[in-house]
Amino acid sequence: MSCGRQMSDELGVDSESDVEEINDNFTTPRKKRKARGELSSSEKKAAAGGPKLFQTNWLSLPAFQEWLRAGPDPKHGLCIACNKTLKAGKSEFERHASTDTHNKNMLKIKGSQSVKQMFSPNSKKDQHIKDVKTAEISIGAVFAEHNIAINTADHLIEVFKKSATDSLIIKDVTLDRTKCSAIVRNVIAKTEFEETVENLRKYIDPKTNASRLDLLKLVELDPKDCSAAKLFEAFTNCLEQNSIPIIKFVGLACDNTNAMVGQHNSFYSRLKAVCPWLVLSNCMCHNSHLAASKACQKLPAEVKKLLSSITNYIGSSPKRTAELEEFTQFCEEQYNPLKRLSFTRWLVLQPCVVRLLSMYKGIKNFFIVAAFEEKGKNADAEWILSEIRNPFTKAYFYFLKYSLEFFNRFNAFFQGKGTLVHKLAKKSNAIITEICRNHVKPEYHKSLATTNLQNPSIQLPLEEIYVGPECQAILDKIPLPNNQDGKQTQAQLETRRRRDIQQFRLRCLNFYVTAAKEIQCTFPVNNQLFQEMEFIDPRVALDEKTRTGHLKDLGTLASHFKDRIEIDPTQVAFEWRTFPGNFDDGEKERLGKLSPEEFWQEIGKLETIEAPAFRELHRLSRAVIIMPHSNADSERIFSIVTDTKTKKRNRMGNDLLNSICLARTAFKAKGIDCTNFQVTDEHLKNIIRICISVLV
């Protein structure tokens, strides 16, 4: 029987009956046995032809057990030493085992520890291995956060090993570009992605009980078709793949393109059909930028053109930049590099104007010399000088310095992080009031949300239009126009001067009217839903005087979210109107200093004998706290994309790009960086899965 077993192994047969048949017919030629019908089952299979199938008993053969594994299908096997797929067949495997390449690869893996053994809890080096893998993940986090080329890993780790020869951990770290990329994609980004998916299945972050912005995924789209239908299809597919229920969405903040927020056949209209309670919050930063841009169109086009021309003329030449610095020092002004205009950066126009005004004398003297030296050669210098010499040009710059401050403060406020949706209505009414104080009669200031702001009867006389203190000082010193032909009298020149000033004030008035009208149309100045969201402010909630007007019972807000969060509007009104009476002055003072998230977290813990004290009010607050107020954070993610995929890294795949953006966004959301990034057990599990999938 032992001889039969040996013969069975050598011939690759499956059963002892086949072995006995082979022993009985060992001396009979195969052709005669075939004619008699005495072939064994294995011989019959071989005679039938077709590809050989992988036999599981080959895995136990001493010659194969160290390196042979089952292949991707029954017709193939896998050599883990060479990472190569082989056709099934014992003779094929034996031929492969005799090659020099296979023998060299076997020498490498024989001296190494298996991955399962390496990470087994009984391993003596378990803690050391864990420390090594933690170091590899931490180094991968550095690459992900700081936009370092992955190829750098090939040399960086070798430098570490040569520099830190006494560190056993660094000595055992293996991190080339392939492994570093895998760690970023399949360990760091994957762990953050799984955490984000879990959080999206809830209203708010379960760890902090606060709203948090995270990137879920950069979804690939067909550039030939980016219609609203395709956008919504890609969006819903991403949610379904990760088991995120779409009905949990309560708000949408995006740019104001028709494909996104149009009334019909847009992304918003499709999402609204699925989630009827969805609240659209147009990006306030974008809206304020658009309002300021349209208002600036009422001023002479030469103003913005001059600003760009000066920057381009000087900034394009290091020589001119150095000469301007000398002129500003001569004029006793502080030199600072000029800022360039950018139509995609919301807050840049006013800083450009302020920087220009801080060096106005030096710039004027610079162009006096430049126009003289380049007379007849460069018309740009002569045109710039003529505009700078126009006294109204400087007046327009000072007017922009004053008027754009309203938009920049509003814009900067809503670019902030945290919960700000409850301040949208109040801040919107504040900015329209601040702007209208410059040109609208005082008796109309309390009804600006519903007033026709283009009605001339509500406007102040042109002489009373406020344009800012520095601009007014320039207007008071406007000289008489030049009497080039010498035929105009002093009175005529004075009339021209007054007419020019009136024309200047009329353009400033048109600026204010356009800005106020845009705010009235696009900001939530008269939106009851956003006005009632103010209730999540602790000071508003604790003040008994706020139970009048738009905050009397929160009826609009409760009715809007009634079906989504299953609340009773009547119970909401009761809890809201009785809320302040449940706290004494000391508690009100303490609670009033908390953020909305912290405040309502404490309110949710209050209980009566039967149930939570303010259950309906607390549930409504959770729905409002997660409402977005702008898409400034989304724009920052787009900036991460352009910062990461540069010209030198244009071969980066979408998978790695998405992973880097996801990791960086998650780090910012958590307020951490690569120095205090903690490697968790989940990270270690993911890196073990990578190693096992590759080596085992």
C-alpha positions as CSV (number, residue, x, y, z in Angstrom):
1,M,0.0,0.0,0.0
2,S,2.9,2.4,0.7
3,C,4.1,1.7,-2.8
4,G,0.6,2.5,-4.1
5,R,0.5,5.7,-2.1
6,Q,3.9,6.8,-3.6
7,M,2.7,6.0,-7.0
8,S,-0.5,7.9,-6.4
9,D,1.4,11.0,-5.4
10,E,3.7,10.7,-8.4
11,L,0.9,10.2,-11.0
12,G,-1.5,12.7,-9.4
13,V,-4.4,10.2,-8.9
14,D,-7.1,10.7,-6.4
15,S,-8.1,7.4,-4.8
16,E,-6.7,4.1,-3.6
17,S,-8.9,2.3,-6.1
18,D,-7.1,4.0,-8.8
19,V,-3.8,2.9,-7.3
20,E,-4.9,-0.7,-7.1
21,E,-5.9,-0.6,-10.8
22,I,-2.5,0.8,-11.6
23,N,-0.8,-2.0,-9.7
24,D,-2.9,-4.7,-11.3
25,N,-2.3,-3.5,-14.8
26,F,1.2,-2.1,-14.3
27,T,2.7,-4.6,-16.8
28,T,0.0,-4.4,-19.4
29,P,0.5,-1.9,-22.1
30,R,-1.9,1.1,-22.1
31,K,-3.1,0.4,-25.6
32,K,-4.2,-3.1,-24.8
33,R,-5.9,-2.0,-21.6
34,K,-7.7,0.7,-23.5
35,A,-8.9,-1.8,-26.0
36,R,-10.1,-4.1,-23.2
37,G,-11.8,-1.1,-21.4
38,E,-9.5,-1.5,-18.3
39,L,-8.2,2.1,-18.0
40,S,-8.3,3.7,-14.6
41,S,-10.5,6.7,-14.0
42,S,-7.6,9.1,-14.1
43,E,-6.4,7.6,-17.4
44,K,-9.8,8.0,-18.8
45,K,-9.9,11.7,-17.9
46,A,-6.4,12.2,-19.5
47,A,-7.6,10.3,-22.6
48,A,-10.7,12.5,-22.8
49,G,-8.4,15.6,-23.4
50,G,-9.1,19.2,-22.2
51,P,-7.2,21.4,-19.7
52,K,-5.9,19.9,-16.5
53,L,-7.7,20.9,-13.3
54,F,-6.0,22.0,-10.1
55,Q,-5.9,19.2,-7.5
56,T,-6.1,20.3,-3.8
57,N,-3.9,17.3,-2.7
58,W,-1.0,18.9,-4.5
59,L,-0.9,21.5,-1.7
60,S,0.3,18.9,0.8
61,L,3.2,17.7,-1.3
62,P,6.5,18.7,0.3
63,A,7.8,20.0,-3.1
64,F,4.8,22.4,-3.4
65,Q,3.4,23.2,0.0
66,E,5.7,26.2,0.7
67,W,4.9,28.1,-2.4
68,L,1.9,26.6,-4.2
69,R,-1.7,28.0,-3.7
70,A,-5.0,27.6,-5.6
71,G,-5.3,29.9,-8.6
72,P,-8.0,32.3,-9.5
73,D,-9.9,29.5,-11.3
74,P,-9.7,25.6,-11.3
75,K,-7.4,25.6,-14.3
76,H,-4.6,27.5,-12.7
77,G,-2.4,27.6,-9.6
78,L,-0.5,30.4,-8.0
79,C,3.2,30.7,-7.0
80,I,3.3,33.1,-4.0
81,A,7.1,33.2,-4.2
82,C,7.1,34.6,-7.8
83,N,3.6,36.1,-7.6
84,K,2.8,34.3,-10.9
85,T,-0.2,32.3,-12.1
86,L,0.6,28.9,-13.6
87,K,-1.4,26.4,-15.6
88,A,-2.6,23.5,-13.5
89,G,-0.6,20.3,-13.8
90,K,1.9,18.6,-11.7
91,S,4.6,18.5,-14.4
92,E,4.0,22.2,-15.1
93,F,4.6,23.0,-11.4
94,E,7.7,20.8,-11.3
95,R,9.2,22.6,-14.3
96,H,8.5,26.0,-12.7
97,A,10.0,24.8,-9.4
98,S,13.3,24.0,-11.2
99,T,13.8,27.5,-12.7
100,D,16.5,29.8,-11.3
101,T,14.0,32.7,-10.8
102,H,11.8,30.5,-8.6
103,N,14.7,29.3,-6.6
104,K,16.0,32.8,-5.9
105,N,12.5,34.0,-4.8
106,M,12.3,30.9,-2.5
107,L,15.5,31.9,-0.8
108,K,13.9,35.3,0.0
109,I,10.7,34.0,1.6
110,K,12.3,31.1,3.4
111,G,14.2,33.4,5.7
112,S,11.1,35.6,6.4
113,Q,8.3,35.1,8.9
114,S,4.8,34.4,7.5
115,V,2.4,37.3,7.8
116,K,-0.1,35.3,9.8
117,Q,2.6,34.2,12.2
118,M,4.0,37.7,12.3
119,F,0.7,39.2,13.5
120,S,-0.5,36.3,15.6
121,P,-1.1,37.2,19.3
122,N,1.3,34.5,20.4
123,S,4.3,36.0,18.6
124,K,7.1,37.1,20.8
125,K,7.8,40.1,18.6
126,D,4.2,41.2,18.5
127,Q,4.8,44.6,20.2
128,H,7.8,45.3,18.0
129,I,5.9,44.5,14.8
130,K,3.0,46.7,16.0
131,D,5.5,49.6,16.6
132,V,7.0,49.2,13.2
133,K,3.6,49.2,11.5
134,T,2.5,52.2,13.5
135,A,5.7,54.0,12.3
136,E,4.9,53.1,8.7
137,I,1.3,54.4,9.0
138,S,2.5,57.6,10.8
139,I,5.0,58.3,8.0
140,G,2.2,57.7,5.4
141,A,0.2,60.3,7.2
142,V,3.0,62.8,6.7
143,F,2.9,62.1,2.9
144,A,-0.9,62.5,2.9
145,E,-1.1,65.8,4.8
146,H,1.8,67.7,3.4
147,N,1.4,66.9,-0.3
148,I,4.8,65.2,-0.6
149,A,5.5,63.2,-3.7
150,I,5.0,59.4,-3.0
151,N,8.2,58.6,-4.9
152,T,10.1,60.3,-2.1
153,A,9.5,57.3,0.1
154,D,12.0,55.2,-1.8
155,H,14.9,57.4,-0.6
156,L,13.4,58.9,2.6
157,I,13.3,55.6,4.5
158,E,16.9,54.7,3.5
159,V,18.0,58.1,4.8
160,F,16.2,57.4,8.1
161,K,17.9,54.0,8.5
162,K,21.3,55.5,7.9
163,S,20.7,58.4,10.3
164,A,19.0,56.4,13.1
165,T,21.2,53.3,13.2
166,D,20.4,52.6,16.8
167,S,16.6,52.4,16.3
168,L,15.3,48.9,15.8
169,I,11.9,50.2,14.7
170,I,13.4,52.3,11.9
171,K,15.7,49.4,10.9
172,D,12.7,47.2,10.3
173,V,10.5,49.8,8.6
174,T,9.9,49.0,4.9
175,L,8.1,51.8,3.0
176,D,8.7,52.2,-0.7
177,R,6.4,54.3,-2.9
178,T,4.1,51.3,-3.7
179,K,3.6,50.5,0.0
180,C,3.3,54.2,1.0
181,S,0.6,54.7,-1.6
182,A,-1.2,51.6,-0.4
183,I,-1.1,52.8,3.2
184,V,-2.5,56.2,2.2
185,R,-5.3,54.6,0.2
186,N,-6.2,51.4,2.1
187,V,-5.3,52.3,5.7
188,I,-5.5,56.0,6.5
189,A,-8.1,57.1,3.9
190,K,-10.1,53.8,4.3
191,T,-10.3,54.2,8.0
192,E,-11.4,57.8,7.8
193,F,-13.9,56.9,5.1
194,E,-15.5,54.2,7.2
195,E,-15.8,56.6,10.1
196,T,-17.4,59.3,7.9
197,V,-19.9,56.8,6.5
198,E,-20.8,55.7,10.0
199,N,-21.3,59.4,11.1
200,L,-23.4,60.2,8.0
201,R,-25.8,57.5,9.1
202,K,-26.5,59.7,12.1
203,Y,-27.4,63.4,12.4
204,I,-24.3,64.5,14.2
205,D,-20.9,63.3,15.2
206,P,-21.5,60.8,18.0
207,K,-18.2,61.5,19.7
208,T,-18.6,65.2,20.1
209,N,-22.4,65.6,19.6
210,A,-21.6,68.4,17.2
211,S,-21.9,69.0,13.5
212,R,-18.8,68.3,11.4
213,L,-17.8,68.7,7.8
214,D,-16.2,65.8,6.1
215,L,-15.4,64.7,2.6
216,L,-17.1,61.5,1.7
217,K,-15.7,60.9,-1.8
218,L,-14.6,62.7,-5.0
219,V,-17.0,61.2,-7.5
220,E,-15.9,60.7,-11.1
221,L,-18.1,62.2,-13.8
222,D,-18.1,62.1,-17.5
223,P,-16.9,65.5,-18.7
224,K,-19.0,65.2,-21.8
225,D,-22.2,65.0,-19.8
226,C,-22.4,66.8,-16.4
227,S,-26.1,67.5,-16.5
228,A,-28.2,67.7,-13.4
229,A,-29.5,64.2,-14.1
230,K,-26.0,62.7,-14.2
231,L,-24.9,64.6,-11.1
232,F,-27.9,63.3,-9.1
233,E,-27.4,59.8,-10.5
234,A,-23.7,59.8,-9.4
235,F,-24.7,61.2,-6.0
236,T,-27.4,58.6,-5.3
237,N,-25.1,55.8,-6.5
238,C,-22.4,56.9,-4.1
239,L,-24.9,56.9,-1.2
240,E,-26.4,53.5,-2.1
241,Q,-23.0,51.9,-2.3
242,N,-22.2,52.9,1.2
243,S,-25.7,52.3,2.6
244,I,-26.3,55.9,3.5
245,P,-30.1,56.7,3.4
246,I,-30.8,59.7,1.3
247,I,-33.9,60.5,3.4
248,K,-31.6,61.7,6.2
249,F,-30.6,64.9,4.2
250,V,-32.1,68.0,5.6
251,G,-30.1,70.8,3.9
252,L,-28.2,71.6,0.7
253,A,-25.6,74.4,0.3
254,C,-24.0,74.8,-3.2
255,D,-23.2,77.4,-5.8
256,N,-26.0,79.2,-7.6
257,T,-25.7,77.6,-11.1
258,N,-29.0,76.6,-12.8
259,A,-28.0,72.9,-12.9
260,M,-27.6,72.9,-9.1
261,V,-30.5,75.1,-7.8
262,G,-32.8,75.7,-10.8
263,Q,-36.5,75.5,-10.1
264,H,-37.0,72.7,-12.6
265,N,-34.9,69.7,-13.6
266,S,-32.0,70.6,-11.3
267,F,-30.0,68.7,-8.7
268,Y,-32.0,70.5,-6.0
269,S,-35.4,69.8,-7.5
270,R,-34.6,66.1,-7.8
271,L,-33.3,65.9,-4.3
272,K,-36.3,67.9,-3.1
273,A,-38.6,65.3,-4.7
274,V,-37.1,62.6,-2.5
275,C,-36.7,64.8,0.6
276,P,-39.6,67.3,0.7
277,W,-38.3,68.8,3.9
278,L,-35.0,69.8,2.3
279,V,-33.8,73.4,2.9
280,L,-31.8,75.1,0.2
281,S,-29.2,77.5,1.6
282,N,-27.5,79.3,-1.2
283,C,-23.9,79.9,-0.4
284,M,-23.8,83.3,1.4
285,C,-20.1,83.8,0.6
286,H,-20.9,83.4,-3.1
287,N,-24.0,85.6,-2.9
288,S,-22.1,88.4,-1.2
289,H,-19.4,88.2,-3.8
290,L,-21.9,88.3,-6.7
291,A,-23.7,91.3,-5.0
292,A,-20.5,93.2,-4.7
293,S,-19.4,92.4,-8.3
294,K,-22.7,93.6,-9.7
295,A,-22.5,96.7,-7.6
296,C,-19.0,97.5,-8.9
297,Q,-20.3,97.4,-12.4
298,K,-22.0,100.7,-11.7
299,L,-18.6,102.3,-11.3
300,P,-16.4,103.3,-14.2
301,A,-14.8,100.3,-15.8
302,E,-11.5,102.2,-15.8
303,V,-11.2,101.8,-12.0
304,K,-10.8,98.1,-12.1
305,K,-8.8,98.2,-15.3
306,L,-6.4,100.6,-13.8
307,L,-5.9,98.4,-10.7
308,S,-5.1,95.4,-12.9
309,S,-2.9,97.4,-15.3
310,I,-0.7,98.8,-12.5
311,T,-0.2,95.3,-11.0
312,N,0.6,93.7,-14.3
313,Y,2.9,96.5,-15.4
314,I,5.0,96.4,-12.2
315,G,4.6,92.8,-11.1
316,S,5.7,91.4,-14.4
317,S,9.2,92.9,-14.1
318,P,11.6,92.4,-11.2
319,K,13.4,95.6,-12.3
320,R,10.2,97.7,-12.1
321,T,9.4,96.1,-8.7
322,A,12.8,97.2,-7.4
323,E,12.3,100.7,-8.8
324,L,8.9,101.0,-7.2
325,E,10.4,100.0,-3.8
326,E,12.9,102.9,-4.1
327,F,10.1,105.4,-5.0
328,T,8.0,104.3,-2.0
329,Q,11.0,104.7,0.3
330,F,11.7,108.1,-1.1
331,C,8.1,109.1,-0.5
332,E,8.3,107.7,3.1
333,E,5.8,105.0,2.4
334,Q,5.9,101.4,3.5
335,Y,6.6,99.2,0.6
336,N,4.5,96.0,0.2
337,P,4.2,93.8,-3.0
338,L,1.1,94.7,-5.0
339,K,-1.8,92.2,-4.8
340,R,-3.2,90.7,-8.0
341,L,-6.9,90.7,-8.7
342,S,-8.6,87.3,-8.9
343,F,-12.2,86.8,-9.9
344,T,-12.3,83.5,-8.1
345,R,-11.2,84.8,-4.7
346,W,-14.1,86.5,-2.9
347,L,-12.2,88.9,-0.6
348,V,-9.3,90.1,-2.8
349,L,-10.6,93.3,-4.4
350,Q,-10.6,95.5,-1.2
351,P,-7.1,94.3,-0.1
352,C,-5.8,95.2,-3.6
353,V,-7.3,98.7,-3.3
354,V,-5.9,99.2,0.3
355,R,-2.4,98.0,-0.8
356,L,-2.5,100.4,-3.7
357,L,-3.6,103.4,-1.7
358,S,-0.8,102.7,0.9
359,M,1.8,103.4,-1.8
360,Y,-0.1,105.9,-4.0
361,K,2.5,108.7,-4.0
362,G,5.3,106.3,-4.8
363,I,3.3,104.7,-7.6
364,K,2.4,108.1,-9.0
365,N,6.0,109.2,-9.1
366,F,7.1,105.8,-10.5
367,F,4.8,106.3,-13.5
368,I,5.8,109.9,-14.0
369,V,9.3,108.6,-14.7
370,A,8.1,105.5,-16.6
371,A,5.9,107.6,-18.9
372,F,8.7,110.0,-19.7
373,E,11.3,107.2,-20.4
374,E,8.9,105.1,-22.5
375,K,7.1,107.9,-24.3
376,G,6.2,106.7,-27.7
377,K,7.3,103.1,-26.8
378,N,4.7,101.9,-24.3
379,A,1.3,103.5,-24.2
380,D,0.4,101.6,-21.0
381,A,2.5,103.8,-18.8
382,E,1.1,107.0,-20.3
383,W,-2.5,105.8,-19.9
384,I,-1.9,104.7,-16.3
385,L,-0.3,108.0,-15.4
386,S,-3.3,109.9,-16.9
387,E,-5.7,107.9,-14.8
388,I,-3.7,108.3,-11.7
389,R,-3.6,112.1,-12.2
390,N,-7.4,112.2,-12.4
391,P,-8.4,113.2,-8.9
392,F,-11.7,111.2,-9.1
393,T,-9.7,108.0,-9.6
394,K,-8.3,108.2,-6.0
395,A,-11.8,109.1,-4.8
396,Y,-13.2,105.9,-6.4
397,F,-10.5,103.8,-4.7
398,Y,-11.3,105.3,-1.3
399,F,-15.0,104.7,-1.9
400,L,-14.3,101.0,-2.7
401,K,-12.1,100.8,0.4
402,Y,-15.1,101.9,2.5
403,S,-18.1,100.2,0.7
404,L,-16.5,96.8,0.2
405,E,-15.7,96.5,3.9
406,F,-19.4,95.6,4.4
407,F,-19.2,92.6,2.1
408,N,-15.8,91.4,3.2
409,R,-16.8,91.3,6.9
410,F,-20.0,89.4,6.0
411,N,-18.1,87.1,3.7
412,A,-15.3,86.4,6.2
413,F,-17.8,85.6,9.0
414,F,-19.6,82.9,7.0
415,Q,-16.4,81.4,5.8
416,G,-15.9,80.4,9.4
417,K,-16.4,76.9,10.7
418,G,-19.0,75.7,13.2
419,T,-22.8,76.2,13.4
420,L,-23.7,79.6,11.8
421,V,-27.0,78.9,10.0
422,H,-28.9,80.5,12.9
423,K,-27.2,83.8,12.2
424,L,-28.0,83.9,8.4
425,A,-31.3,85.9,8.7
426,K,-29.9,88.3,11.4
427,K,-26.7,89.0,9.6
428,S,-28.5,89.4,6.2
429,N,-30.8,92.0,7.7
430,A,-27.8,93.7,9.3
431,I,-25.8,94.1,6.1
432,I,-28.7,95.5,4.1
433,T,-29.4,98.0,6.9
434,E,-25.7,99.0,7.1
435,I,-25.5,99.6,3.3
436,C,-28.9,101.4,3.2
437,R,-27.9,103.8,5.9
438,N,-25.6,105.4,3.4
439,H,-28.4,106.4,0.9
440,V,-31.9,105.6,2.3
441,K,-33.9,107.9,4.5
442,P,-34.0,106.8,8.1
443,E,-37.7,106.2,8.3
444,Y,-37.4,103.3,5.9
445,H,-34.6,101.5,7.7
446,K,-37.0,99.2,9.7
447,S,-38.8,97.8,6.6
448,L,-36.0,97.3,4.1
449,A,-36.8,93.7,3.5
450,T,-40.1,94.6,1.9
451,T,-39.4,98.1,0.5
452,N,-38.8,98.9,-3.2
453,L,-35.2,100.0,-2.8
454,Q,-35.1,101.4,-6.4
455,N,-37.7,103.9,-5.6
456,P,-36.1,107.4,-5.8
457,S,-38.5,108.8,-3.1
458,I,-36.8,106.8,-0.3
459,Q,-33.3,107.9,-1.2
460,L,-31.3,110.7,0.3
461,P,-30.3,113.7,-1.8
462,L,-27.1,113.2,-3.7
463,E,-25.3,115.7,-1.5
464,E,-26.1,113.6,1.6
465,I,-25.0,110.3,0.1
466,Y,-22.3,109.0,2.5
467,V,-19.2,107.7,0.6
468,G,-16.7,107.3,3.5
469,P,-14.5,109.8,5.3
470,E,-11.4,109.5,3.1
471,C,-13.4,109.7,-0.1
472,Q,-15.3,112.7,1.1
473,A,-12.0,114.4,1.9
474,I,-10.9,113.9,-1.7
475,L,-14.1,115.3,-3.0
476,D,-13.8,118.4,-0.8
477,K,-10.4,119.1,-2.4
478,I,-11.3,118.4,-6.0
479,P,-9.6,121.2,-8.0
480,L,-11.2,123.1,-10.9
481,P,-11.0,121.3,-14.3
482,N,-8.3,122.4,-16.7
483,N,-9.2,125.4,-18.9
484,Q,-7.4,124.1,-21.9
485,D,-8.8,126.5,-24.5
486,G,-8.8,129.5,-22.1
487,K,-12.3,130.4,-23.1
488,Q,-14.2,129.2,-20.0
489,T,-14.8,131.5,-17.1
490,Q,-14.3,130.8,-13.4
491,A,-18.0,130.3,-12.9
492,Q,-18.2,127.8,-15.8
493,L,-15.2,125.8,-14.4
494,E,-16.9,125.7,-11.0
495,T,-20.1,124.5,-12.6
496,R,-18.2,121.7,-14.3
497,R,-16.5,120.7,-11.0
498,R,-19.9,120.5,-9.2
499,R,-21.3,118.5,-12.1
500,D,-18.4,116.0,-12.0
501,I,-18.9,115.6,-8.3
502,Q,-22.6,115.1,-8.7
503,Q,-21.9,112.4,-11.4
504,F,-19.5,110.7,-9.0
505,R,-22.1,110.7,-6.2
506,L,-24.7,109.4,-8.6
507,R,-22.5,106.4,-9.5
508,C,-21.9,105.7,-5.8
509,L,-25.7,105.8,-5.3
510,N,-26.2,103.3,-8.1
511,F,-23.6,101.1,-6.4
512,Y,-25.5,101.2,-3.1
513,V,-28.9,100.6,-4.8
514,T,-27.7,97.7,-6.8
515,A,-25.9,96.1,-3.8
516,A,-29.0,96.5,-1.6
517,K,-31.3,95.1,-4.3
518,E,-29.1,92.0,-4.8
519,I,-29.0,91.4,-1.0
520,Q,-32.8,91.7,-0.8
521,C,-33.3,89.2,-3.6
522,T,-30.7,86.6,-2.7
523,F,-30.3,86.8,1.0
524,P,-32.8,85.4,3.6
525,V,-33.8,88.9,4.8
526,N,-37.5,88.0,4.9
527,N,-37.4,84.2,5.2
528,Q,-39.4,83.0,8.2
529,L,-37.8,79.6,8.2
530,F,-34.3,81.0,8.6
531,Q,-35.5,83.6,11.1
532,E,-36.9,80.9,13.4
533,M,-33.5,79.0,13.3
534,E,-32.2,81.6,15.6
535,F,-33.8,79.7,18.4
536,I,-30.7,77.5,18.7
537,D,-28.7,80.4,20.0
538,P,-28.5,79.9,23.8
539,R,-29.0,83.5,24.6
540,V,-32.1,83.7,22.5
541,A,-33.5,80.5,23.9
542,L,-33.0,81.6,27.5
543,D,-34.5,85.1,27.0
544,E,-38.2,85.4,27.8
545,K,-38.5,88.5,25.6
546,T,-37.9,86.5,22.4
547,R,-41.3,84.8,22.6
548,T,-42.8,87.4,20.3
549,G,-42.7,88.2,16.6
550,H,-41.1,85.5,14.4
551,L,-40.0,83.4,17.4
552,K,-43.3,83.2,19.2
553,D,-43.9,79.4,18.7
554,L,-41.4,78.1,16.0
555,G,-44.5,77.0,14.0
556,T,-43.0,77.3,10.5
557,L,-39.8,75.4,11.5
558,A,-41.6,72.7,13.3
559,S,-44.1,72.2,10.5
560,H,-41.4,72.0,7.9
561,F,-39.5,69.2,9.7
562,K,-42.5,67.5,11.1
563,D,-42.4,64.5,8.8
564,R,-38.7,64.1,8.8
565,I,-38.0,64.0,12.5
566,E,-41.5,63.1,13.7
567,I,-42.1,66.0,16.0
568,D,-45.4,67.5,17.2
569,P,-45.6,71.3,16.4
570,T,-48.0,71.8,19.3
571,Q,-45.6,70.2,21.8
572,V,-42.7,72.2,20.3
573,A,-44.6,75.4,20.9
574,F,-45.4,74.4,24.5
575,E,-41.8,73.5,25.3
576,W,-40.5,76.7,23.6
577,R,-42.8,79.1,25.4
578,T,-42.1,77.5,28.8
579,F,-38.4,77.0,28.3
580,P,-36.9,80.1,30.0
581,G,-38.9,79.5,33.2
582,N,-37.1,76.3,33.9
583,F,-33.8,78.0,34.7
584,D,-32.7,80.5,37.3
585,D,-30.5,83.5,36.7
586,G,-27.3,81.6,37.5
587,E,-28.0,78.8,35.2
588,K,-29.0,81.2,32.4
589,E,-25.7,83.0,32.8
590,R,-23.7,79.7,32.6
591,L,-25.6,78.2,29.8
592,G,-25.6,81.4,27.8
593,K,-21.8,81.2,27.4
594,L,-22.0,77.8,25.7
595,S,-21.9,77.1,22.0
596,P,-25.2,75.9,20.4
597,E,-23.9,72.4,20.2
598,E,-22.8,72.3,23.9
599,F,-26.0,74.1,25.0
600,W,-28.4,71.7,23.4
601,Q,-26.3,68.7,24.4
602,E,-26.9,69.7,28.0
603,I,-30.6,70.4,27.3
604,G,-31.0,66.9,25.9
605,K,-29.8,65.4,29.2
606,L,-32.5,67.1,31.3
607,E,-35.2,64.7,32.2
608,T,-38.5,64.6,34.1
609,I,-40.0,61.6,35.9
610,E,-41.6,60.3,32.7
611,A,-39.4,61.4,29.7
612,P,-36.8,63.9,28.6
613,A,-37.8,67.4,29.6
614,F,-37.5,69.1,26.2
615,R,-37.5,66.1,23.8
616,E,-39.3,67.8,20.8
617,L,-37.2,71.0,21.1
618,H,-34.0,69.1,21.4
619,R,-34.8,67.0,18.3
620,L,-35.6,70.1,16.3
621,S,-32.3,71.7,17.4
622,R,-30.4,68.7,16.2
623,A,-31.9,69.1,12.7
624,V,-31.0,72.8,12.6
625,I,-27.5,72.5,14.0
626,I,-26.4,70.3,11.0
627,M,-27.8,72.7,8.4
628,P,-25.0,74.1,6.1
629,H,-24.6,77.9,5.9
630,S,-22.2,78.1,2.9
631,N,-20.1,75.9,0.6
632,A,-16.8,77.6,1.6
633,D,-15.5,74.3,3.0
634,S,-16.3,72.6,-0.3
635,E,-14.3,75.2,-2.1
636,R,-11.4,74.5,0.2
637,I,-11.6,70.8,-0.8
638,F,-11.4,71.9,-4.4
639,S,-8.3,73.8,-3.5
640,I,-6.8,70.7,-2.0
641,V,-7.4,68.9,-5.3
642,T,-5.6,71.5,-7.3
643,D,-2.8,71.7,-4.8
644,T,-2.3,67.9,-4.8
645,K,-2.6,67.1,-8.5
646,T,0.0,69.5,-10.0
647,K,1.8,69.5,-13.3
648,K,4.6,67.5,-11.8
649,R,2.1,65.0,-10.4
650,N,-0.2,64.8,-13.4
651,R,0.0,61.0,-13.5
652,M,-1.6,60.6,-10.1
653,G,-4.7,58.3,-10.3
654,N,-8.1,59.4,-9.1
655,D,-8.1,56.8,-6.3
656,L,-4.9,58.2,-4.7
657,L,-6.1,61.8,-5.3
658,N,-9.4,61.0,-3.5
659,S,-7.5,59.3,-0.7
660,I,-5.2,62.2,-0.1
661,C,-8.1,64.7,-0.1
662,L,-10.1,62.6,2.2
663,A,-7.3,62.2,4.7
664,R,-6.4,65.9,4.7
665,T,-10.1,66.9,5.1
666,A,-10.6,64.4,8.0
667,F,-7.5,65.8,9.7
668,K,-8.8,69.3,9.5
669,A,-12.2,68.3,10.7
670,K,-10.7,66.6,13.7
671,G,-8.3,69.5,14.4
672,I,-5.3,67.2,14.2
673,D,-2.2,66.9,12.0
674,C,0.5,64.2,11.3
675,T,2.3,65.1,14.6
676,N,-0.6,64.1,16.9
677,F,-2.3,61.7,14.5
678,Q,-3.1,58.5,16.6
679,V,-2.8,55.1,14.9
680,T,-5.7,53.1,16.1
681,D,-6.4,49.3,16.1
682,E,-8.6,49.9,13.0
683,H,-5.5,51.3,11.2
684,L,-3.5,48.2,12.2
685,K,-6.2,45.8,11.1
686,N,-6.3,47.5,7.7
687,I,-2.5,47.3,7.2
688,I,-2.6,43.6,8.2
689,R,-5.3,43.0,5.6
690,I,-3.0,44.6,3.0
691,C,-0.1,42.4,3.9
692,I,-2.1,39.2,4.0
693,S,-3.8,39.9,0.7
694,V,-0.4,40.4,-0.9
695,L,1.7,37.7,0.7
696,V,-0.6,34.9,1.8
